């Protein structure tokens, strides 16, 4: 194994203290996990060791940076979980998503996310279902950017159903683009996080990247295109069939959704679940299910999702029993 070194420039004076942890506890964990030498030299962190170990240590520091940026601090338990996820199934070089943007690279942070990225690489049609914050959309957009910049596709089309959630489109101010912008914004935010603003603007102006509501896809055939349908749980069966039949030669489709957050009327069947049931066994189609263990947003998101899931799966009779007890208590008072 080749011995190498890597340097991580510090972004601000206090960053070393936050990255190293209380009494250098984070650094000790990283040294023990990867067997690398980690030292502070001036305004940079220098990592030395075997090539793969250095890469893993650098990736761990990058993830620590994200956690600190998000939460303000990285506790020891968070670092332990980060290392545990990496040692369970460390992403191989094939799982790293190179964006060719100032050497920026993205890689899956959990075993579930690693399986998701692998599925996209090896299949033309991938369905991914999972809770909020598990990386469904973000990783799909990263894979789309990688495919575009490595010339595997000629364009990217980002699609979302514009289902009303408390507001009617007709009552929103502005022209059609302004009306649908709130529905499409999450896809654009993911791309803006990966590429510089000017590059994204040029892509959109030249129709290399297109962000459209699902209704605008009718009648089109897309060749050599990476297509992402986000929030697919809000599609009807008819809409899903219309969307999937847009696939042309040399194209890849990724469909993401969270079955627990459907905005469709109660009497309307979700096209997302229906498509997974119909198409899941077809060769070239892969279904990936992410869970709460794959959530990589703020640490509270995992707990929030779990709390709602626990409430929804609790037996109905228990809720009735609680109501009866409360009613009896009120009657006594």
SERO-4910 file (N, C-alpha, C, O; in steps of 0.05 Angstrom, whole numbers):
BEGIN
 pado doro    nc1    nc2    nc3   cac1   cac2   cac3    cc1    cc2    cc3    oc1    oc2    oc3
  Unk    A     17    -24      0      0      0      0     18     25      0     37     26     15
  Unk    A     11     45    -16     27     69    -19     23     88      4      0     93     12
  Unk    A     45     98     15     43    118     36     41    146     24     56    152      5
  Unk    A     23    162     34     19    189     23     11    208     45      9    201     68
  Unk    A      7    233     37     -2    253     57    -22    272     43    -23    274     19
  Unk    A    -38    285     60    -58    303     49    -60    327     69    -57    323     93
  Unk    A    -66    350     58    -68    374     74    -96    386     73   -107    389     51
  Unk    A   -107    392     96   -134    405     97   -130    433    107   -125    437    131
  Unk    A   -133    454     91   -131    481    100   -154    488    119   -177    480    114
  Unk    A   -148    502    140   -169    511    159   -184    535    148   -171    552    136
  Unk    A   -210    536    152   -226    557    140   -228    582    158   -233    604    148
  Unk    A   -224    578    185   -226    601    203   -210    594    228   -205    570    233
  Unk    A   -201    613    244   -182    608    266   -191    587    286   -175    572    296
  Unk    A   -217    586    292   -226    567    313   -233    540    303   -242    522    318
  Unk    A   -230    535    276   -239    510    265   -223    486    275   -234    464    280
  Unk    A   -197    489    280   -181    467    289   -191    457    316   -193    432    320
  Unk    A   -198    474    334   -208    466    360   -234    450    358   -237    430    372
  Unk    A   -252    458    340   -277    444    336   -273    417    322   -286    398    329
  Unk    A   -255    416    303   -250    391    289   -235    371    306   -241    347    305
  Unk    A   -217    381    322   -201    362    339   -217    352    363   -212    331    373
  Unk    A   -237    368    372   -254    359    394   -242    366    421   -219    374    423
  Unk    A   -258    363    442   -248    368    469   -224    350    476   -226    326    474
  Unk    A   -202    363    484   -177    349    491   -169    330    468   -158    309    472
  Unk    A   -174    339    443   -166    324    419   -180    297    417   -168    278    405
  Unk    A   -203    294    428   -217    268    429   -225    258    401   -224    235    395
  Unk    A   -233    277    383   -241    269    356   -216    258    341   -218    238    327
  Unk    A   -194    272    344   -170    264    329   -160    236    339   -152    220    322
  Unk    A   -162    231    365   -154    205    375   -171    183    363   -161    162    356
  Unk    A   -197    188    360   -215    168    348   -208    163    319   -208    140    310
  Unk    A   -201    184    304   -194    181    276   -168    166    273   -165    149    256
  Unk    A   -149    173    290   -123    159    289   -126    129    295   -115    113    281
  Unk    A   -142    123    315   -147     95    322   -162     80    300   -156     57    295
  Unk    A   -181     94    287   -197     80    267   -182     75    241   -186     54    229
  Unk    A   -164     94    233   -152     92    207   -121     88    208   -109     82    187
  Unk    A   -109     91    232    -81     87    234    -65    108    220    -42    103    211
  Unk    A    -75    133    218    -61    155    205    -49    173    226    -57    174    249
  Unk    A    -29    189    217    -17    210    234    -31    236    227    -32    244    203
  Unk    A    -41    250    247    -56    275    243    -43    296    260    -42    294    284
  Unk    A    -32    317    247    -19    339    261    -28    366    251    -37    368    228
  Unk    A    -27    386    268    -34    413    261     -8    428    255      9    431    272
  Unk    A     -6    438    230     17    454    222      7    480    211     -4    483    189
  Unk    A     12    501    227      3    528    219    -27    529    217    -41    523    237
  Unk    A    -37    537    194    -65    539    190    -76    515    173    -96    519    159
  Unk    A    -63    492    176    -72    468    161    -70    443    178    -54    442    197
  Unk    A    -86    424    171    -84    397    184    -70    379    164    -79    377    141
  Unk    A    -49    365    172    -34    347    155    -40    319    163    -37    312    187
  Unk    A    -47    302    144    -53    274    149    -34    257    134    -30    260    109
  Unk    A    -21    238    147     -2    220    134     -8    191    140    -18    184    162
  Unk    A     -4    174    121     -9    145    124    -13    131     98     -6    142     77
  Unk    A    -24    107     99    -29     92     75    -51    106     59    -68    119     70
  Unk    A    -50    104     33    -66    120     15    -96    118     21   -110    138     24
  Unk    A   -107     93     24   -135     90     29   -143    101     57   -164    113     60
  Unk    A   -125     98     76   -130    108    103   -131    138    104   -148    150    117
  Unk    A   -113    151     89   -112    180     87   -138    190     74   -150    209     84
  Unk    A   -147    177     53   -171    185     40   -195    183     59   -212    200     59
  Unk    A   -196    161     74   -218    158     93   -217    179    115   -238    189    124
  Unk    A   -193    186    124   -190    206    145   -199    233    135   -213    248    149
  Unk    A   -190    240    111   -199    266     98   -229    267     96   -242    287    102
  Unk    A   -241    245     87   -270    244     84   -284    248    111   -304    261    113
  Unk    A   -272    235    132   -284    238    159   -282    268    168   -302    278    180
  Unk    A   -260    281    163   -258    310    170   -279    326    154   -290    345    165
  Unk    A   -283    319    129   -303    334    113   -331    330    124   -346    349    125
  Unk    A   -337    306    133   -363    302    146   -365    316    172   -386    326    179
  Unk    A   -343    317    187   -343    332    212   -348    362    207   -363    375    222
  Unk    A   -337    372    186   -341    400    179   -371    405    173   -382    425    182
  Unk    A   -383    387    159   -412    390    153   -429    389    178   -447    405    182
  Unk    A   -422    371    197   -436    369    222   -433    394    238   -453    405    250
  Unk    A   -409    404    240   -403    429    256   -417    453    243   -428    470    257
  Unk    A   -417    454    216   -430    476    202   -460    476    208   -473    497    210
  Unk    A   -471    452    210   -500    448    215   -508    452    244   -528    466    250
  Unk    A   -493    439    262   -501    438    290   -484    457    308   -491    461    331
  Unk    A   -462    467    298   -445    484    314   -424    469    330   -404    481    339
  Unk    A   -427    443    333   -408    426    348   -412    397    340   -434    390    330
  Unk    A   -391    381    343   -393    352    338   -387    338    364   -364    339    374
  Unk    A   -407    325    376   -403    310    401   -389    283    395   -389    273    372
  Unk    A   -377    272    416   -362    247    413   -380    225    402   -372    209    385
  Unk    A   -406    224    411   -424    204    401   -429    206    371   -432    186    358
  Unk    A   -430    231    361   -434    235    333   -410    225    317   -413    212    296
  Unk    A   -386    230    328   -362    220    314   -361    189    315   -353    177    295
  Unk    A   -368    178    337   -369    148    338   -388    137    318   -382    117    305
  Unk    A   -412    149    315   -431    139    295   -421    143    267   -425    126    250
  Unk    A   -407    165    262   -395    170    236   -375    148    229   -375    137    207
  Unk    A   -358    142    248   -337    122    243   -350     94    241   -341     77    225
  Unk    A   -371     89    256   -384     63    255   -397     59    228   -395     37    216
  Unk    A   -409     80    217   -421     77    190   -400     72    169   -405     57    150
  Unk    A   -377     85    172   -356     81    152   -343     54    153   -337     42    133
  Unk    A   -340     43    178   -326     17    180   -345     -6    174   -336    -27    167
  Unk    A   -372     -1    176   -391    -22    168   -388    -28    139   -388    -51    131
  Unk    A   -387     -7    123   -384    -11     94   -372     14     82   -386     32     74
  Unk    A   -346     16     82   -332     39     72   -337     42     42   -333     22     27
  Unk    A   -344     65     33   -349     68      4   -323     63    -12   -302     73     -5
  Unk    A   -325     47    -33   -303     43    -50   -299     66    -68   -315     85    -69
  Unk    A   -277     66    -84   -271     88   -102   -294     91   -123   -298    112   -133
  Unk    A   -307     68   -129   -329     69   -148   -353     83   -137   -370     94   -152
  Unk    A   -357     84   -110   -380     96    -98   -377    126    -95   -396    140    -91
  Unk    A   -352    136    -96   -348    165    -95   -359    178   -120   -354    169   -142
  Unk    A   -374    200   -116   -386    214   -138   -369    239   -144   -370    259   -129
  Unk    A   -354    239   -165   -337    261   -173   -353    281   -189   -365    274   -210
  Unk    A   -354    306   -180   -369    327   -193   -352    344   -212   -362    361   -226
  Unk    A   -325    338   -212   -307    353   -230   -309    383   -225   -306    399   -244
  Unk    A   -315    391   -200   -318    419   -193   -298    426   -172   -304    422   -148
  Unk    A   -275    435   -180   -253    441   -161   -248    417   -143   -244    419   -119
  Unk    A   -247    393   -156   -241    368   -142   -261    361   -121   -256    344   -104
  Unk    A   -285    374   -121   -305    367   -101   -316    339   -107   -323    333   -129
  Unk    A   -318    323    -86   -329    296    -88   -349    291    -67   -347    301    -44
  Unk    A   -369    276    -73   -390    269    -55   -391    238    -53   -387    225    -73
  Unk    A   -395    228    -29   -397    199    -27   -418    191     -6   -424    207     12
  Unk    A   -430    168     -9   -450    159      9   -439    157     37   -416    150     42
  Unk    A   -456    164     57   -447    165     85   -458    141    101   -452    139    125
  Unk    A   -475    125     89   -485    101    103   -485     78     84   -484     82     60
  Unk    A   -487     53     94   -489     30     76   -513     31     58   -511     23     34
  Unk    A   -535     41     68   -559     44     51   -555     63     28   -563     57      5
  Unk    A   -542     85     34   -536    105     12   -517     93     -8   -519     99    -32
  Unk    A   -498     77      1   -479     64    -17   -493     46    -36   -486     45    -60
  Unk    A   -512     31    -26   -528     13    -44   -544     29    -64   -548     20    -87
  Unk    A   -554     52    -55   -570     70    -73   -553     80    -96   -561     79   -119
  Unk    A   -529     89    -90   -510     99   -110   -503     77   -130   -502     81   -154
  Unk    A   -498     53   -119   -491     30   -136   -514     23   -154   -509     16   -177
  Unk    A   -538     25   -144   -562     18   -160   -564     38   -184   -570     29   -206
  Unk    A   -559     63   -179   -561     83   -200   -540     78   -221   -545     81   -245
  Unk    A   -516     70   -213   -494     65   -232   -501     42   -250   -493     41   -273
  Unk    A   -516     22   -240   -519     -3   -254   -546     -8   -266   -551    -29   -278
  Unk    A   -565     11   -263   -592      6   -273   -602     31   -287   -594     54   -281
  Unk    A   -619     27   -307   -631     49   -322   -654     63   -308   -660     86   -312
  Unk    A   -668     48   -291   -691     58   -276   -689     50   -247   -688     26   -241
  Unk    A   -687     70   -229   -684     64   -200   -707     78   -185   -711    102   -189
  Unk    A   -720     64   -168   -739     75   -149   -726     76   -121   -715     55   -112
  Unk    A   -727     98   -108   -716    100    -81   -737    112    -63   -747    134    -67
  Unk    A   -745     97    -42   -764    107    -23   -751    108      5   -734     91     12
  Unk    A   -758    129     20   -746    132     46   -755    158     59   -768    174     45
  Unk    A   -750    162     85   -759    185     99   -744    210     92   -724    209     78
  Unk    A   -753    233    102   -740    258     97   -712    258    108   -707    248    130
  Unk    A   -693    269     93   -666    273    103   -647    249     98   -624    250    108
  Unk    A   -656    229     83   -638    206     79   -621    207     54   -607    189     47
  Unk    A   -623    230     40   -605    234     17   -616    225    -10   -601    223    -30
  Unk    A   -642    219    -11   -654    209    -36   -649    228    -59   -638    220    -80
  Unk    A   -657    253    -56   -655    273    -77   -626    282    -81   -617    284   -104
  Unk    A   -612    287    -59   -585    299    -61   -566    280    -76   -552    289    -94
  Unk    A   -567    254    -70   -549    235    -83   -557    231   -112   -540    227   -130
  Unk    A   -583    232   -118   -592    229   -146   -582    253   -162   -573    249   -185
  Unk    A   -584    277   -151   -574    301   -166   -544    299   -170   -534    306   -191
  Unk    A   -530    290   -149   -501    286   -152   -493    267   -174   -475    272   -190
  Unk    A   -508    245   -175   -503    225   -197   -510    237   -224   -497    230   -244
  Unk    A   -530    254   -225   -538    266   -250   -515    285   -260   -508    285   -283
  Unk    A   -505    301   -241   -483    320   -248   -458    304   -257   -445    312   -276
  Unk    A   -452    282   -243   -430    265   -251   -433    255   -279   -415    255   -295
  Unk    A   -457    245   -285   -463    234   -312   -460    255   -334   -450    249   -356
  Unk    A   -470    279   -328   -468    301   -347   -439    309   -352   -431    312   -375
  Unk    A   -424    313   -331   -397    323   -334   -377    302   -343   -355    309   -352
  Unk    A   -384    277   -341   -368    255   -353   -378    247   -380   -369    227   -392
  Unk    A   -398    263   -391   -408    260   -418   -423    233   -422   -423    223   -445
  Unk    A   -434    222   -401   -451    198   -404   -479    206   -413   -493    190   -426
  Unk    A   -487    230   -407   -513    241   -417   -508    269   -427   -487    282   -421
  Unk    A   -527    280   -442   -524    307   -453   -539    328   -437   -533    352   -440
  Unk    A   -558    319   -421   -573    339   -406   -585    326   -381   -586    301   -378
  Unk    A   -595    343   -363   -608    334   -338   -636    347   -338   -639    370   -343
  Unk    A   -656    331   -331   -683    341   -328   -692    334   -299   -693    310   -292
  Unk    A   -698    354   -284   -708    351   -257   -738    357   -256   -747    378   -265
  Unk    A   -753    338   -246   -782    339   -247   -795    336   -220   -784    321   -203
  Unk    A   -817    350   -215   -832    347   -191   -861    351   -196   -869    368   -212
  Unk    A   -879    336   -183   -908    341   -186   -915    365   -169   -907    367   -146
  Unk    A   -930    383   -181   -938    408   -167   -965    403   -154   -986    413   -162
  Unk    A   -964    387   -133   -989    381   -118   -993    402    -97   -975    409    -82
  Unk    A  -1017    413    -96  -1024    434    -77  -1024    422    -49  -1036    401    -44
  Unk    A  -1010    436    -31  -1010    428     -2  -1020    452     14  -1004    464     28
  Unk    A  -1046    457     11  -1057    479     27  -1061    504     10  -1076    522     18
  Unk    A  -1048    506    -13  -1051    529    -31  -1057    520    -59  -1047    499    -67
  Unk    A  -1073    535    -73  -1079    530   -101  -1059    545   -119  -1054    569   -114
  Unk    A  -1049    532   -139  -1029    546   -156  -1041    571   -168  -1026    591   -170
  Unk    A  -1066    571   -175  -1078    594   -188  -1078    619   -170  -1079    641   -180
  Unk    A  -1077    615   -144  -1079    637   -126  -1051    647   -118  -1049    668   -105
  Unk    A  -1030    633   -126  -1003    643   -120   -996    665   -140  -1004    665   -163
  Unk    A   -980    685   -130   -974    708   -147   -954    701   -169   -939    681   -167
  Unk    A   -953    718   -191   -932    715   -211   -941    698   -235   -963    688   -236
  Unk    A   -922    695   -254   -927    679   -278   -924    649   -271   -920    643   -247
  Unk    A   -925    632   -291   -925    603   -285   -898    595   -272   -899    579   -254
  Unk    A   -876    607   -281   -850    599   -269   -850    606   -240   -840    591   -223
  Unk    A   -860    630   -233   -861    638   -205   -880    620   -189   -875    615   -165
  Unk    A   -902    611   -201   -921    595   -187   -909    567   -180   -914    557   -158
  Unk    A   -894    556   -198   -883    529   -193   -857    529   -179   -847    508   -170
  Unk    A   -844    552   -177   -817    554   -165   -816    541   -137   -797    527   -131
  Unk    A   -836    546   -119   -834    534    -92   -833    503    -93   -821    491    -76
  Unk    A   -846    491   -113   -847    462   -115   -820    451   -126   -812    429   -119
  Unk    A   -807    467   -143   -782    457   -156   -757    466   -141   -735    456   -147
  Unk    A   -760    484   -122   -737    496   -109   -718    475    -96   -694    478    -98
  Unk    A   -728    454    -82   -710    435    -69   -690    422    -89   -667    418    -81
  Unk    A   -699    417   -113   -681    405   -133   -659    424   -140   -636    417   -143
  Unk    A   -667    449   -144   -647    470   -152   -628    475   -129   -604    479   -134
  Unk    A   -638    474   -104   -620    479    -81   -599    457    -80   -576    463    -73
  Unk    A   -606    432    -86   -586    411    -85   -564    416   -106   -541    412   -100
  Unk    A   -572    424   -129   -552    429   -150   -535    453   -143   -511    453   -148
  Unk    A   -547    474   -132   -531    498   -124   -511    491   -103   -491    505   -100
  Unk    A   -516    471    -87   -498    463    -66   -473    449    -77   -452    448    -64
  Unk    A   -476    439   -102   -454    423   -114   -438    439   -134   -413    435   -136
  Unk    A   -450    457   -148   -437    472   -169   -439    502   -162   -456    510   -147
  Unk    A   -421    518   -174   -422    547   -169   -446    559   -183   -456    548   -203
  Unk    A   -456    581   -173   -481    593   -182   -480    599   -212   -499    594   -226
  Unk    A   -457    609   -222   -455    617   -250   -457    593   -268   -469    594   -290
  Unk    A   -445    570   -260   -446    546   -276   -475    536   -278   -484    528   -299
  Unk    A   -489    536   -255   -517    527   -256   -534    545   -273   -551    536   -289
  Unk    A   -529    571   -272   -544    590   -288   -540    585   -318   -559    586   -333
  Unk    A   -515    580   -326   -509    575   -354   -522    549   -363   -532    547   -385
  Unk    A   -521    529   -346   -534    503   -353   -564    507   -358   -575    496   -378
  Unk    A   -577    522   -341   -606    527   -344   -612    543   -369   -630    537   -383
  Unk    A   -596    565   -373   -601    582   -396   -597    567   -423   -611    573   -442
  Unk    A   -579    548   -423   -573    532   -448   -589    506   -449   -584    490   -467
  Unk    A   -608    503   -431   -625    479   -431   -609    453   -426   -619    431   -433
  Unk    A   -586    455   -415   -570    432   -408   -583    420   -382   -584    396   -379
  Unk    A   -592    438   -365   -608    429   -341   -635    442   -344   -638    466   -348
  Unk    A   -655    425   -341   -683    434   -343   -698    426   -318   -696    403   -310
  Unk    A   -712    445   -306   -727    439   -282   -756    445   -288   -764    468   -292
  Unk    A   -773    424   -288   -800    427   -298   -820    413   -280   -813    393   -268
  Unk    A   -845    423   -280   -866    408   -266   -874    383   -282   -870    382   -306
  Unk    A   -884    363   -268   -890    338   -281   -910    341   -304   -907    327   -324
  Unk    A   -929    359   -302   -949    362   -322   -937    371   -349   -949    366   -370
  Unk    A   -913    383   -349   -901    393   -373   -886    371   -388   -874    376   -409
  Unk    A   -886    347   -378   -870    325   -390   -886    310   -411   -875    294   -427
  Unk    A   -912    314   -413   -929    299   -431   -920    304   -460   -915    327   -468
  Unk    A   -918    282   -476   -912    285   -504   -883    286   -511   -876    288   -535
  Unk    A   -865    285   -491   -836    287   -496   -823    259   -496   -833    241   -483
  Unk    A   -801    257   -511   -784    234   -509   -755    244   -505   -745    260   -520
  Unk    A   -742    234   -483   -717    245   -475   -695    225   -479   -694    205   -465
  Unk    A   -677    230   -498   -654    212   -504   -629    223   -490   -627    248   -487
  Unk    A   -611    206   -482   -586    214   -470   -590    235   -448   -576    255   -447
  Unk    A   -609    229   -430   -617    248   -409   -618    233   -383   -626    210   -381
  Unk    A   -609    247   -362   -612    238   -334   -637    252   -323   -637    276   -320
  Unk    A   -657    236   -317   -683    247   -308   -688    240   -279   -686    216   -272
  Unk    A   -695    259   -262   -702    254   -234   -730    263   -229   -737    286   -234
  Unk    A   -746    245   -219   -773    252   -210   -773    252   -180   -770    231   -167
  Unk    A   -776    275   -168   -775    278   -138   -803    279   -127   -822    287   -141
  Unk    A   -807    272   -102   -833    272    -89   -854    256   -104   -876    264   -108
  Unk    A   -845    233   -114   -862    217   -132   -886    205   -118   -904    195   -131
  Unk    A   -887    205    -91   -910    195    -77   -935    212    -83   -957    204    -78
  Unk    A   -931    236    -95   -953    254   -101   -962    251   -130   -976    268   -140
  Unk    A   -954    230   -144   -963    225   -171   -986    205   -170   -988    188   -153
  Unk    A  -1004    208   -190  -1025    187   -194  -1013    165   -211   -991    168   -222
  Unk    A  -1028    143   -214  -1019    121   -231  -1016    130   -260   -997    123   -273
  Unk    A  -1035    146   -269  -1034    156   -297  -1010    174   -301   -997    172   -322
  Unk    A  -1004    192   -282   -981    210   -284   -955    194   -284   -937    200   -300
  Unk    A   -953    174   -267   -929    158   -266   -924    143   -292   -902    143   -302
  Unk    A   -945    132   -303   -942    118   -329   -933    137   -350   -916    131   -367
  Unk    A   -945    161   -351   -938    181   -371   -908    189   -367   -894    191   -387
  Unk    A   -899    193   -343   -872    201   -338   -852    179   -346   -833    185   -361
  Unk    A   -856    155   -338   -837    133   -343   -834    127   -373   -813    118   -382
  Unk    A   -855    132   -388   -854    127   -417   -841    150   -432   -840    149   -457
  Unk    A   -830    170   -418   -814    191   -431   -786    181   -436   -771    194   -451
  Unk    A   -777    159   -424   -750    150   -426   -742    143   -455   -756    128   -468
  Unk    A   -720    155   -464   -709    149   -490   -683    133   -489   -675    125   -467
  Unk    A   -670    130   -512   -645    115   -513   -623    130   -497   -621    154   -499
  Unk    A   -607    114   -483   -585    126   -468   -592    142   -444   -576    158   -434
  Unk    A   -617    139   -434   -626    155   -411   -627    138   -386   -629    114   -386
  Unk    A   -626    153   -363   -629    141   -337   -651    156   -322   -653    181   -323
  Unk    A   -668    141   -308   -689    154   -292   -686    145   -263   -683    122   -257
  Unk    A   -687    165   -245   -687    160   -216   -713    172   -205   -718    195   -209
  Unk    A   -728    155   -191   -754    164   -180   -752    162   -149   -746    141   -139
  Unk    A   -756    185   -136   -753    185   -106   -780    192    -94   -796    207   -105
  Unk    A   -785    182    -70   -809    188    -56   -810    179    -27   -794    162    -20
  Unk    A   -828    190    -12   -832    183     16   -862    176     19   -878    194     20
  Unk    A   -868    151     21   -896    142     22   -911    152     46   -936    152     46
  Unk    A   -897    162     66   -910    172     90   -918    201     88   -931    212    106
  Unk    A   -911    215     66   -917    243     63   -932    249     37   -923    266     21
  Unk    A   -954    235     33   -969    238      9   -989    260     12  -1003    262     32
  Unk    A   -991    278     -8  -1010    300     -8  -1034    294    -26  -1050    312    -31
  Unk    A  -1036    270    -37  -1058    263    -54  -1084    259    -37  -1082    253    -13
  Unk    A  -1107    263    -49  -1132    257    -35  -1133    228    -25  -1120    211    -37
  Unk    A  -1148    223     -4  -1149    196      7  -1159    175    -12  -1151    151    -10
  Unk    A  -1175    183    -32  -1186    163    -50  -1170    159    -75  -1178    145    -94
  Unk    A  -1146    171    -76  -1128    169   -100  -1104    152    -93  -1090    157    -74
  Unk    A  -1099    131   -109  -1076    114   -105  -1050    127   -115  -1050    138   -137
  Unk    A  -1030    125    -99  -1004    137   -107   -991    121   -129   -989     96   -128
  Unk    A   -983    135   -150   -970    121   -173   -942    111   -165   -932     93   -179
  Unk    A   -930    122   -144   -904    113   -135   -904     85   -125   -889     68   -134
  Unk    A   -922     79   -105   -924     52    -95   -934     33   -116   -925     10   -117
  Unk    A   -952     42   -133   -962     24   -154   -940     16   -173   -939     -7   -182
  Unk    A   -923     35   -181   -902     30   -200   -881     10   -188   -871     -7   -202
  Unk    A   -875     14   -162   -856     -5   -149   -867    -33   -150   -852    -52   -155
  Unk    A   -893    -36   -145   -906    -62   -144   -906    -74   -172   -900    -98   -175
  Unk    A   -912    -58   -193   -914    -68   -220   -886    -74   -233   -883    -94   -247
  Unk    A   -867    -57   -227   -842    -57   -243   -818    -68   -228   -797    -72   -240
  Unk    A   -820    -72   -202   -797    -79   -185   -782   -104   -194   -758   -106   -188
  Unk    A   -795   -123   -208   -782   -148   -216   -772   -147   -245   -761   -167   -254
  Unk    A   -776   -125   -259   -767   -123   -287   -736   -119   -287   -725   -104   -272
  Unk    A   -723   -134   -306   -694   -131   -308   -687   -102   -317   -700    -91   -335
  Unk    A   -668    -90   -304   -660    -63   -310   -673    -43   -291   -666    -19   -291
  Unk    A   -691    -53   -274   -705    -36   -254   -695    -44   -227   -694    -68   -221
  Unk    A   -689    -25   -210   -680    -31   -182   -696    -14   -163   -700     10   -167
  Unk    A   -705    -26   -141   -719    -12   -119   -700    -11    -95   -691    -32    -86
  Unk    A   -696     12    -84   -679     16    -60   -695     29    -39   -709     49    -43
  Unk    A   -694     17    -15   -709     29      8   -689     38     29   -675     23     41
  Unk    A   -690     65     34   -673     76     55   -690     79     81   -715     80     79
  Unk    A   -677     79    104   -691     80    129   -682    103    146   -666    120    138
  Unk    A   -692    104    171   -683    125    189   -654    124    195   -642    145    202
  Unk    A   -641    101    192   -612     98    197   -596    113    175   -572    118    179
  Unk    A   -609    120    153   -595    134    131   -599    164    132   -588    178    115
  Unk    A   -613    174    152   -618    203    154   -592    217    162   -579    210    181
  Unk    A   -585    237    146   -559    251    150   -563    281    154   -544    297    152
  Unk    A   -588    290    159   -593    318    166   -587    322    195   -573    306    208
  Unk    A   -597    344    207   -594    349    235   -601    325    251   -620    310    244
  Unk    A   -587    320    273   -591    296    289   -620    293    298   -629    270    303
  Unk    A   -635    315    301   -662    314    311   -681    303    290   -702    292    296
  Unk    A   -674    305    264   -692    295    243   -697    265    246   -719    256    243
  Unk    A   -676    250    253   -679    221    257   -699    216    280   -716    198    277
  Unk    A   -697    231    301   -715    227    324   -743    236    317   -763    223    326
  Unk    A   -746    257    301   -773    266    293   -786    245    276   -810    239    281
  Unk    A   -772    234    257   -784    214    239   -792    189    255   -813    178    251
  Unk    A   -774    181    274   -780    158    291   -805    162    308   -822    145    311
  Unk    A   -807    187    319   -830    193    336   -857    191    321   -876    180    331
  Unk    A   -857    202    296   -881    200    280   -887    172    271   -910    163    271
  Unk    A   -866    157    264   -870    129    256   -881    112    279   -899     96    275
  Unk    A   -871    117    303   -880    102    327   -910    108    332   -925     90    339
  Unk    A   -918    133    329   -945    141    334   -964    128    313   -986    119    320
  Unk    A   -955    127    288   -972    116    266   -975     86    268   -995     75    259
  Unk    A   -954     73    279   -955     43    280   -967     33    307   -970      9    310
  Unk    A   -972     51    325   -984     43    351  -1012     32    347  -1027     43    331
  Unk    A  -1019     10    360  -1045     -2    356  -1067     18    361  -1066     34    380
  Unk    A  -1088     17    344  -1110     36    346  -1124     34    373  -1133     54    384
  Unk    A  -1127      9    384  -1142      5    408  -1128     20    431  -1142     29    450
  Unk    A  -1102     24    431  -1089     38    452  -1097     67    452  -1100     80    473
  Unk    A  -1100     79    428  -1108    106    426  -1136    110    436  -1142    129    450
  Unk    A  -1154     90    429  -1181     91    440  -1181     89    470  -1196    103    484
  Unk    A  -1164     71    481  -1163     67    510  -1155     93    523  -1166    100    544
  Unk    A  -1135    107    511  -1126    132    522  -1149    152    523  -1153    167    542
  Unk    A  -1164    153    500  -1186    171    499  -1207    165    519  -1219    183    532
  Unk    A  -1213    138    524  -1233    131    543  -1224    139    571  -1241    148    587
  Unk    A  -1199    135    578  -1189    143    604  -1192    173    608  -1201    182    629
  Unk    A  -1185    188    587  -1187    217    589  -1216    226    593  -1222    243    608
  Unk    A  -1234    212    578  -1262    219    580  -1273    213    608  -1288    229    619
  Unk    A  -1265    190    618  -1274    182    645  -1264    202    666  -1279    209    685
  Unk    A  -1240    210    662  -1228    230    681  -1243    256    680  -1248    269    701
  Unk    A  -1251    265    656  -1266    290    653  -1293    288    666  -1303    306    679
  Unk    A  -1306    263    663  -1332    260    674  -1332    261    705  -1350    271    718
  Unk    A  -1310    249    717  -1307    250    746  -1304    278    756  -1314    286    778
  Unk    A  -1289    294    741  -1284    321    750  -1308    339    746  -1307    363    752
***
